[in-house]
Amino acid sequence: MPEEKKSGISQEKARRIAVGATVAGVLLVIFFVVVLSVQFWQIGVKNKRNAEYDAQIEKLEEMLDKEQNDLDFYRTTEGLEYLASQQHWK
């Protein structure tokens, strides 16, 4: 009678495969957590930078409005007289 071949895998092999799969799964989860943490940090930095840029834009727009008002004033007769008096021309 021919020898019967063992079918399946031994318990030791199955345990090793299970441990390996568990370790791989845990490492994958840790990797994803690290990637998500880095991305959230980058999003926070980008939002902070955008807020700083918005504040700078607002400040520059206020400066432009003030300068436009000054320019409008200096184009009037009173503004020209003021500039002349500053230069001691009048």
C-alpha positions in Angstrom: 0.0 0.0 0.0 1.4 3.4 -0.9 2.2 5.8 1.8 -0.3 8.5 2.5 1.0 12.0 2.1 0.4 14.5 4.9 -2.1 17.0 3.8 -2.1 20.6 5.1 0.5 22.2 7.2 1.8 21.4 10.6 0.7 23.3 13.7 4.1 24.8 14.2 4.1 26.2 10.6 0.6 27.5 11.1 1.6 29.3 14.3 4.6 30.9 12.6 2.5 32.1 9.7 -0.1 33.5 12.2 2.6 35.3 14.2 4.2 36.7 11.0 0.9 37.9 9.7 0.1 39.5 13.1 3.5 41.3 13.2 3.1 42.5 9.6 -0.4 43.8 10.4 0.8 45.6 13.5 3.7 47.2 11.6 1.3 48.2 8.8 -1.0 49.9 11.3 1.9 51.7 13.0 3.1 52.9 9.5 -0.4 54.2 8.7 -0.6 56.0 12.1 2.8 57.7 11.5 1.8 58.7 7.9 -1.5 60.2 9.2 0.3 62.0 12.0 2.8 63.6 9.6 0.0 64.6 7.2 -2.0 66.2 10.0 1.1 68.1 11.1 1.7 69.3 7.5 -1.9 70.4 7.2 -1.6 72.4 10.5 1.6 74.1 9.2 0.0 74.9 5.9 -3.1 76.4 7.6 -0.9 78.5 9.9 1.1 79.7 6.9 -2.2 80.6 5.1 -3.4 82.5 8.1 -0.1 84.5 8.2 -0.4 85.2 4.5 -4.0 86.4 4.9 -3.0 88.7 7.7 -0.1 90.1 5.6 -2.5 90.6 2.6 -5.0 92.4 4.9 -2.2 94.6 6.3 -0.9 95.5 2.8 -4.4 96.3 1.5 -4.8 98.7 4.4 -1.5 100.3 3.6 -2.6 100.6 -0.1 -5.9 102.3 1.0 -4.0 104.7 3.2 -1.5 105.5 0.5 -4.3 106.0 -2.0 -6.0 108.4 0.4 -2.7 110.3 0.8 -2.2 110.4 -3.0 -5.8 111.7 -3.4 -5.0 114.4 -0.8 -1.7 115.4 -2.4 -3.5 115.9 -5.8 -5.7 118.5 -4.3 -4.7 122.2 -3.8 -4.5 121.8 -0.1 -2.3 118.8 -0.5 0.1 120.6 -2.8 0.2 123.6 -0.4 1.0 121.2 2.4 3.9 119.6 0.4 5.1 123.1 -0.5 5.1 124.1 3.1 7.0 121.0 4.0 9.7 121.9 1.5 9.7 125.5 2.7 8.6 126.7 -0.7 5.7 128.7 0.6 
